């Protein structure tokens, strides 16, 4: 008896473990996020964002044989008790130019839950939920819808989103 896997949906997640002296400064990422909002730019370059991006792309290439190229990046701020609608970052009529992977990185998060929706053949409408903590990332196929639930009541949550193309 033989088995051939035709497709697989994986969620890659974990902590960002930078070498000593090269840690990601969350305040710089938040400052960059506010600058992008203030100057109405899509993304403001930040050395700490670059450290995160290089770490993720190297991690994906070495551990999972995924060669990734950046598509887009932005930061989001969530107020206490905010829950998003279902989000996706693909254009269903232009899948060729849509990103392959979405990455969420917890810059300053507290009680933040990420729910990712998927189908498992005939078992439709399934979901997987996990907590997004500080300095943690979750990466999943961009075809999956997801929502963010900021459950805490006293501070803002900051999340960096980066989308990638698989080459």
GINORZI-V833704 format. One record per residue. N is the residue number from 1. OMEGA is omega in whole degrees, -180 to 180 (999 if undefined). BURIAL is + if it has 16 or more other ideal C-beta (glycine too) atoms within 10 Angstrom, else -. D_FIRST is the distance of its C-alpha to the first C-alpha in whole Angstrom. Layout:
((N,OMEGA,BURIAL,D_FIRST) (N,OMEGA,BURIAL,D_FIRST))
This chain:
((1,-179,-,0) (2,178,-,4) (3,176,-,7) (4,178,-,10) (5,-178,-,14) (6,176,-,16) (7,-179,-,19) (8,173,-,20) (9,-179,-,24) (10,171,-,25) (11,180,-,29) (12,-178,+,30) (13,178,-,33) (14,178,-,35) (15,175,-,39) (16,-176,+,41) (17,-179,-,42) (18,176,-,44) (19,-180,-,46) (20,-178,-,49) (21,-180,-,52) (22,-179,-,50) (23,178,-,49) (24,180,+,49) (25,-176,-,52) (26,179,+,51) (27,178,-,55) (28,177,-,55) (29,179,+,52) (30,178,+,54) (31,178,-,57) (32,178,+,55) (33,179,+,53) (34,177,-,57) (35,179,-,58) (36,178,+,56) (37,-177,-,57) (38,-178,-,61) (39,178,-,61) (40,176,-,58) (41,178,-,56) (42,-177,-,52) (43,176,+,51) (44,-177,+,54) (45,-179,-,53) (46,-179,+,53) (47,-179,-,52) (48,174,+,50) (49,180,+,48) (50,177,-,47) (51,179,+,46) (52,-177,+,44) (53,179,+,42) (54,179,-,42) (55,-177,+,40) (56,-179,+,38) (57,177,+,37) (58,178,-,37) (59,-179,+,35) (60,-180,+,32) (61,-176,-,32) (62,-174,-,32) (63,-172,-,30) (64,179,-,27) (65,177,-,28) (66,175,+,30) (67,-174,-,33) (68,175,+,35) (69,-179,-,38) (70,172,-,41) (71,-175,+,41) (72,179,-,44) (73,176,+,45) (74,176,+,47) (75,179,+,49) (76,179,+,49) (77,-179,+,51) (78,180,+,51) (79,180,-,53) (80,179,-,53) (81,179,-,51) (82,175,-,50) (83,-179,-,47) (84,167,-,45) (85,176,-,44) (86,-177,-,40) (87,171,-,40) (88,-176,-,38) (89,177,+,39) (90,173,+,38) (91,-174,-,39) (92,178,-,37) (93,177,-,39) (94,-178,-,39) (95,-179,-,35) (96,-179,-,36) (97,178,-,39) (98,179,+,38) (99,178,+,36) (100,-178,+,33) (101,175,+,33) (102,178,+,36) (103,173,+,37) (104,-180,+,40) (105,179,+,42) (106,180,+,44) (107,178,+,47) (108,-174,+,49) (109,178,+,48) (110,180,+,48) (111,-178,+,46) (112,-179,+,44) (113,176,-,41) (114,178,+,38) (115,-178,+,36) (116,-178,+,33) (117,179,-,32) (118,174,+,28) (119,178,-,26) (120,-175,-,23) (121,-178,-,21) (122,180,-,23) (123,-175,-,25) (124,173,-,28) (125,177,-,31) (126,178,-,29) (127,177,-,31) (128,-175,-,31) (129,175,-,35) (130,-179,-,36) (131,174,-,39) (132,-177,+,41) (133,175,-,43) (134,176,+,45) (135,179,+,44) (136,178,+,40) (137,173,+,38) (138,179,+,35) (139,-176,+,34) (140,179,+,31) (141,-178,+,30) (142,177,+,34) (143,178,+,32) (144,172,+,32) (145,178,+,35) (146,173,+,37) (147,-179,+,40) (148,-180,+,42) (149,179,+,44) (150,-172,+,47) (151,-176,-,48) (152,-171,-,51) (153,-170,-,54) (154,-179,-,56) (155,179,-,55) (156,171,-,54) (157,-180,+,50) (158,-179,+,49) (159,175,+,46) (160,176,+,45) (161,175,+,43) (162,176,+,41) (163,-176,+,39) (164,170,+,37) (165,178,+,35) (166,178,-,32) (167,999,-,33))
